[in-house]
Structures are given as structure tokens and as C-alpha cells.
Amino acid sequence: MGKRVLGWKRELLAAHDRIAGLFARSEPRARSLAYVQGLLSVCERKNGWQLAEWMGEAAPHRMQHLLDRARWDADAARDRVRDYVLDALNSEESVLIVDETGFLKKGVHSVGVNRQYTGTAGRIENSQVGVFLCYASNQGAALVDRELYLPEEWAADAERCRSAAVPEGTEFATKPELARRSSERWIRALPWAGSQETKFTETTVGFDSGWNIGN
């Protein structure tokens, strides 16, 4: 068991090395590793307060700084995680899985928060909703992409978007469209994506008729 734990630790450090260079300063770089360790821990709730407490800190300010104000490129981190997953889990026996999940909120200022249906609660609640992409093969599975769903009323309110730092020019997109974007990003990043055998059409990414991904 001890050897297995050491193996997990080595692999975690190797995985973190993929994104460590995105953090110019040593403090957020170390904090990012602690954050990943917290996500993999037995900590019951993975919010700022609980993770800070798990790390032995009296307040979540440093963790909140990492996620909210520290300068690092989240999309670049996504791409490096994708490359790591391809190296570790790549297989011809693989699929992409798309699903949405909700994050319950009490306020009105978080980007995309709205009274909307979320499977997290099983009903309409004040929440954010994200669309997530998972790569699964006979070697394992990992989340590899994400898109935040921005409701139509948010997309149509330029001032509200500006106040919440939504990138200028962001337009409304349905959840299936967000899923398609993530899937196409993944497929285009595959080593053989530039070959003549790879062709994209509007039907490249399909949806099972049983999925419950609405607008």
C-alpha cells in the first residue's frame, strides 16, 4: 500500500508539472498544487473555506486569491491537462462524454447565475450551470474541458456582463452548442487531426436522443 501511495504522489507531481509553468510566482504555483491535492482529498465539501481548513489555514483568502485574482491562463491549463490525458489514457477504445451540472448560488452576481433547472437539486433553483466534457477509455477517465452556460438574459445585458467581467463579444449559446465546441476542440487537438482522413461536418458531434441537455 505504501508503494502505491508513493506512486500516486509521484504521478500527481508529474501531472502538476504540466501546469506549474503557468504560474509566474512561486506562491500561487505551490497553492495550485495544494488545491489539486485538496480536490483529491477526503475533504467533504470542496469550497474555499473547507479546503483552506483542510490545509490548516484559518481563512480561505489565499485559496480565493488563486481562483479569483491570481494571473494564470485557465484555457492553457485545460490544454495541458488534455495533453496529459492523451499521453496517459489514450486508446482506440475511447469515447467523449458530455454532461451538465449545476452549482447552487444564493446571490445574483456570479457569472451566469439564474433561476434555472439544475440536476444538482432536481428542480429550478438559483444556480450556475456548466457543460463538461469527459474522456473515457479502457485506461481510465478524466474531465478535459468545460463551458459555462450563459442564459439569454445575461447575454443580452451588456452592463451586467461587463460588471461580471464576461469577455466582450460573448454571445448566447445553447448547451448542445457548448458541448459541440468542447468536443471539436478535443478532436482538433488529436495528433492525427491535421491528416487528410480527418474531416469536420455539422454531424461530426452527435447527441443521444435520450440526453436531457436543454437550452
QUIPEJO-V763049 format. One line per field, one symbol per residue. ss: DSSP state (h for helix, s for strand, l for the rest). psi: psi as a letter, one per 20 degrees, with the letter a starting at -180 (. if undefined). burial: I if it has 9 or more other ideal C-beta (glycine too) atoms within 8 Angstrom, else O. Layout:
ss=???
psi=???
burial=???
This chain:
ss=lhhhhhhhhhhhhhhhhhhhlllllhhhhhhhhhhhhhhllllllllhhhhhhhllllllhhhhhhhhlllllhhhhhhhhhhhhhhhhllllssssssssssslllllllllsssssllllsssssssssssssssllssssssssslllhhhhllhhhhhhlllllllllllhhhhhhhhhhhhhhhllllllllllllllllllllllllll
psi=hghgghgggghghhghhhihiiohqhghghhhghgghhhiajpgplrgggggghjkqhqjggghgghhhqoqohhhgghhgghggghhjpqhmqqpppqqqqopqhajhqpjprorpphgikrprorqpqpqppppaiiaqqpirqpppoqghghinhgggghjkpppiprpprghghggggghgghhiqhjhirhiopprijgorppiiqmoa.
burial=OOOOOOOOOOOIIOIIOIIIOIIOOOOIIOIIIIIIIIOOOOIOOOOIOIIIOIIOIOOIOIIIIIOOOIOIOOOIIIIIIIIIIIOOIIOOOIOIIIOIIIIIIOOOOIIIIIOIOIIIIOOOIIIIIIIIIIIIIOOOOIOIIIIIIIIOOIIOOOOOIIOIOIOOOOOIIOIOOIIIIIIIIIIOIIOOIOOOOIOOOOOIIOIOOOOOIOO
